[in-house]
Amino acid sequence: MKFKTTPYQSDLLKDTGRLSVFYQAIQEYDSDRDLAYDLGCGSGILSYFLADKFKEIISIEMDKKTYGCAKENLSDFENIQVINSDVRDYDFEKKADLIVCEMLDTALIDEEEIPVLNHAKEFLKENGRIIPQGIINAVELACLERDYVHWDEEVNYEILSDETIFSELDFLDDIEPEFKATLKLKATKDGLLNGLKITTYTKLNDNIIAGPMPMLNPPLLIPLEERQVKVNDFIQVELKYIMGNGIESIETRYL
């Protein structure tokens, strides 16, 4: 099936690794259920994957042009309703067996997964599920070439520590968008420390955890004040950000 898309949605569809892990997670879900919500449905590809498993699918997309593409792409499916709305303004009338919400970004800083799910998951049945199920965030000390927040896309940097997990989120929990953590890391080599590398792993379900991909949570590089470190030095950094408020909300300081 050929999908009509916007340029950005076309890039998402070209990331076959991203599509594959969502397809696998959806295929592992029990068939013949009543209702699924696809929140921020984009081109409609995940609704397409859901089509033979649910009696009804409600697919919601805020962007008008993207909504038009999804509506055309899914027009042959009688069990899929495509709606042009901000999820946070949508009047949910039924409780769902499954919510699919792929508004993902590294550490959920630059996308609205958490604000959207905090609103929508009250319309999930008692034993309902969410795909993806959650995320795992990890951090490393780094020496960066650039002095501003940027993604790991064809840039050079040197890693100065082992990777350390600093947060794990389960999307069924109530999650506060304002995040604050003290990062405690040990240098594994001598060098100039001037940044952090944040890596997010996506937990699709209990069986599937996906690492970064070109269009799924590419690592985020965050500058720090420069300092020299030696092997076995312990570094503490306070990291703050607001999920859904963009990279401008990121704050760091040494402790």
Secondary structure, 3 states (H helix, E strand, C coil): CCCCCCHHHHHHHHCHHHHHHHHHHHHCCCCCEEEEEEECCCCCHHHHHHCCCEEEEEEEECCHHHHHHHHHHCCCCCCEEEEECCHHHCCCCCCEEEEEECCCCHHHCCCCHHHHHHHHHHHEEEEEEEECCEEEEEEEEEEECCCCCEECCCCCEEECECCEEEEEEECCCCCCCEEEEEEEEEECCCEEEEEEEEEEEEECCCCCEECCECCECCCEEEEEEEEEECCCCEEEEEEEEECCCCHHHCEEEEC
